[in-house]
């Protein structure tokens, strides 16, 4: 394979990877578990401005996407409609958006999703995992 052909293969592979990423992001944002600003405000029994303020203060995790606006995972609220204990600390460590979402929704801490560990009151292990990921480490 000549250099120009190899270059085209790499360009094509990058395009395919970007398309997969866009499709995955769209699927996440469109999932039933994702709530709009109005929906999460209703669950929390606060005005929309209240949940937007909590997002801005990193007490709620939100991700955004083209044409979707902000989306909030329903699992980040406890039964009383309050943010899970430890959630704001995870956001402080990993930042608002996909890094925190990836750990909480997809990451396993002790064999269970990280958000479930927070819901059970076991934030120490989740925060340890967040710090490890923030420094580029793996567990």
Rosetta blueprint (number, residue, H / E / L):
1 X L
2 X L
3 X H
4 X H
5 X H
6 X H
7 X H
8 X H
9 X H
10 X H
11 X H
12 X H
13 X H
14 X H
15 X H
16 X H
17 X H
18 X H
19 X H
20 X H
21 X H
22 X H
23 X H
24 X H
25 X H
26 X H
27 X H
28 X H
29 X H
30 X L
31 X L
32 X L
33 X L
34 X E
35 X E
36 X L
37 X H
38 X H
39 X H
40 X H
41 X H
42 X H
43 X H
44 X H
45 X L
46 X L
47 X L
48 X H
49 X H
50 X H
51 X H
52 X H
53 X H
54 X H
55 X H
56 X H
57 X L
58 X L
59 X L
60 X L
61 X L
62 X L
63 X E
64 X E
65 X E
66 X L
67 X L
68 X L
69 X E
70 X E
71 X E
72 X E
73 X E
74 X H
75 X H
76 X H
77 X E
78 X L
79 X L
80 X L
81 X L
82 X L
83 X E
84 X L
85 X L
86 X L
87 X H
88 X H
89 X H
90 X H
91 X H
92 X H
93 X H
94 X H
95 X L
96 X L
97 X L
98 X H
99 X H
100 X H
101 X H
102 X H
103 X H
104 X H
105 X H
106 X H
107 X L
108 X E
109 X E
110 X L
111 X L
112 X E
113 X E
114 X H
115 X H
116 X H
117 X H
118 X H
119 X H
120 X L
121 X L
122 X L
123 X H
124 X H
125 X H
126 X H
127 X H
128 X H
129 X H
130 X H
131 X H
132 X H
133 X H
134 X H
135 X L
136 X L
137 X L
138 X L
139 X L
